[in-house]
Each structure stands twice: as C-alpha cells, then as structure tokens.
Amino acid sequence: MTITTGLLVTASFSAALFLSGTAGAEDQGPGSSKGGKAVDKAPAGVGLTTLLTERISVDNNSKKTRITATVKNGGSKESGRIRLLVVGFDGLTVKNVEGCSPLAGKELPEGSNSGFSCAVGSLAAGASTSYAVDATYDLSKAGKICLPVQTADGATTFWQQGPVPFGTTNPSPDAPATPLLLGTDNQPAGPGRDELARTGPAAQRAVLGAAAASMVTAGAAALWWVSRRQAGPRRG
C-alpha cells in the first residue's frame, strides 16, 4: 500500500506542475509595434503608434482568445481627435472590443472579416489608451490583425500596424490551449495538417484513465511481491 500511495502522490504532483504551466501561458508579455508603419504625415509634434500583445493563448475547444490593443501618442503635443480601428483577417475574427462600435460590412477594409472602431478622442503628449479585444482564432488557418490610427472622420490614416500575423511553428494540438506569437505565420497541425486533434475533458479523461490503470497494475504487482516475501518458502 505504501508503494501505491507513493505513485499516486507523484502523479498528483506532476498534474499540478502541468496545470501551473498552462496557467502561465496566459501571460501576454509586453506590447509590440511589430508590423507597424507611418502612413500619412501627422501634425507637427504628434507621434502616433500602436502596440499589440506579443503572446496570446487560443483555447483549442472554444477557439476564443483575448488581445490587448494600445494606441499611444509619443509626441510632444496633443493629437487632436482620433480613432483606432481593430480589424481581423483570415482565421482571426474580432468579436468585440470593449467600448468600441462594430464596423458595418461596407466599412470593413478589403479582405477583412470583422472590425471595430474606437473613438479615442484627443491623446495628450505621452499618453496612451488600451482596449481589450475578444476574438476567435481558427487554428486550421493563418490569422492576422490590423490597427489603423486615423482622424476621427477616417479621412486620414496616420499609422497602421499590420495586417500582422499571430501564429506558431510548433502547434500543441493535444494541449488545452495553443500559444501564438505576434509576427509568426501560423502552421496548423493535426490530421492532414488542416485541423487540430480533439482535446478537452474526453481526451484528458482518456489520458488520466490510462495513467490510473498503469498505477493500479504497478501497485498490484508490488503487493503480490511483498506478500510472496512475507509468506517465505513453502515446506513440503
């Protein structure tokens, strides 16, 4: 019994380490302006840029993920009234941006599948504003996001980040979630490399069931060996 209990403790410790590693994948890291470029000239003293989350984590079952989009005025003067667009392409679909309004179909940039417009107002020198972006990511495809910064009426675009991809070259189809990096082209994995293998409670139960069966077998063998030692050699 002591041997069997020890095996169960070890298995529980390993499970705890796995769950801790999964939770750590939620750390989005610092913002990045990767894929960004100035477009039309901004007013003198105004320096508008955007930042995107460097790392996101996509749930392999629900396909949901969250991204942080930031617009910043790094200049020495107030920006004047501006707006930020958050636009999704291909496998990445923007479902909601907190405090922003969805773009109508005719307002969406060419090739995009979804988008929101955020009325930023006027940013003071050195100030920034961040928005929580709820999205889904079809991991069987590439996915891109784009952040244009425009005048409030959309007539002039001062800065545009993207369309920049999120993706991974090392998919994790059997994990609860797949971590993706900004600026990386997605390479799908799974059957036929076009879909992720099934994951979730059923798959996890199968793995845990197999581990439990192995521990029971090992425990039974240990008990049999101990009983043989205690019984000693039989006399005729």
N, C-alpha and C positions, 0 to 999 in steps of 0.2 A: 504493500500500500504506500509506503514511503516513496518508492521509486515512481509509482504512478502519479502521486501528488506533485512530485518534483517536475515531471514532464508537463503537467497542467500549468504550473506556475510559470515555467519557461515559455509556454505557448501564449499565456496571457500577457507576459512582458513583451513578447515580440509583437503582439497585436497592438499594444499601447504605443510602441515605437512607430508602427505603421500609421496609426491614426494621427499621431503628432506630426509626422512628415506630411500627411495630407493637409492638415490644418495650416501648416507653414506655407503651402503653395498659394494661399490667399494673399500673401504679401505682394503688393503690386510694384514695389520698388519706386524709385524716383521718376519724375516726369521727364519726357524726352521730346525734343523738337525734330527728331529724325524724320526726313522726308519733307521738311518744310522749306518754303522759299518765299521771298518777297515778290509781289506781283506789280500792282500799281503803286506809285510813289505816295507815301503817307505825308501828312502835313509836317512842316519843319518841327523838330523836337519830339515827334511821336514815333515810338518804335514798337509796333505790334507783332507779337509772336504767339504761338500756341504750344502747349505741351500735352502729350498723351501718356497714359500709363505704359510703362515698359513691359510689364508682365501681366497677363490675365490668365484666369483659370476657367475652362469651359466644362460644365457638368456633362458627362458622357451620356446621361439619360435625358435630361430636360433640354440640353443644348444651351442653357442660359449662362450668361456671363455679365460682368459689370466692368465698365471702363470709366476712368476719370479724365475729362477733357477740361483744359485750362486755357484761358486767354489772358495775355499779360501785356502791359504797356511798360516797356523797358526804357522809354524815353524820358525827357525832362519836362514835357508839357502834357496837359490833359488831352485825351484822344479825341474828344467830341463823340457824339452818339454813334455807336457801332453795334453790329450784330454778329453772332457766331453761328455758323451752320455746322451741324453734326450729321454726316451723310454716310450711309452704308452701301457696300458693293459686294456682289457675288455671294459668298457664304455667310457674310456678316450682315445681319439685319438689325437696324436700330429700332427698338420697341418703344422706348420712352427716354426723354431727357428731362430731368427734374426742373420745373419752372419754365419750360420751353414749349413751343407750339409745333405740331406736325406740319410738314410741307405737303401741300396738295400735289397730286400727280403731275400736273403741268409745271409745278415749281421745282420738281426734282431735277438735279443735274443729269445730263445724258449718261445712261449706263448704270445709274444707281437704282437701288431697290427701296430705299427708305431715307427719311431725313427729317430733322427738326431745326427750327430757327429759334435762337435765344437772343432776346433783346437785352444786350449787355448794358446799354446806357453809355455814359462817359466815364472812362477809366482815368483816374488820376495818375500822375507820373509815378512809376514804380509799383503801381497796384496791379492786382490780378484777381480773376474770378474763376471758380471751378464749378463744373457741373457733373452730376452723377448720371452716367449713361447706362441704361439697361438694354441689353442686346441678346440676340441668339446667334449661334455660330454653327453652321452645318459643316462638320469636320470632314465630310467627304469632298469638300470644295476648298478653293482658296478664299480668303476673306480679307476685305480692305475697308478702311475708314478714311474719311476726309474731313478736315476742319478749315473751311474758308472764313476769313475775318473781313467783313465788308462794312461799308457805310450803312446806316440804319435802313435806307431805302433799297439797298442791294445794288446800287448803280456802280460802285467801285469796290474792287477787291484789293485789300492792302497786303494780305498774307494768305497763303494756303499750305496746309500740311497734308500731304497725300495727293491722291489715294495711296496710303501706305499699308502694307500687309501686316497682319498678325498671323503667326503660324509656327510650326515646329518641323524639324527634320528628323525628330526621334519621337514618334507618336507613342501614347500609352493607352492602347485600346482596352486593356484589362483593368485599368485603374478607375476609381470613381470619377476622376476629373483629369483633363489634359491641359497642362500648362503651355501657353503660347507666348512667343516673344515678338515685340514690335520690330518691324523691318525684316521679318523672316517669312519666306514663302512657305505656305503650308503643304506638307506632303502626307496625304491621307494614308491610313494603314487599315488592315483588316482583310476579310475575304475579298479576293480580287483587287485589293488596294483601293476599293471605292466605297467601303463603309466600315465603320468601327464594329468590332465584335460586341456582342451583347454583354452588358455589365449591369451591376446593380445587385439588389438583395438576392435574387435567384442564383446568380453566379457566385456571390460571396458565400451563400449557404452551401453550395457545392464544394467550394474550397475548404471551408471550415469543417464540413462533414467528412471529407477525405482525411483532413488532419486529425479529427477526433477518432476516426476508425484506426488510423495508424497508432495513436497513443493507446487506445484500448488494447490493440494487438500486442504492443510492446509491454504494457502493464501485465497482461495475462501471461505472457512468456516469462516475465520477471517473477511473478508469483509462483508459477509452476517450478521454476528453477530453485526458488527459496524452499518450497515445500519438499522438493527432492533432497536438498541438502539437510533439512531438518529430520527427514524420515531416516536417512542413513541407509547403508546397505542392508538388504533383506537376508535373513538367515533361512537356510533350507530346513 
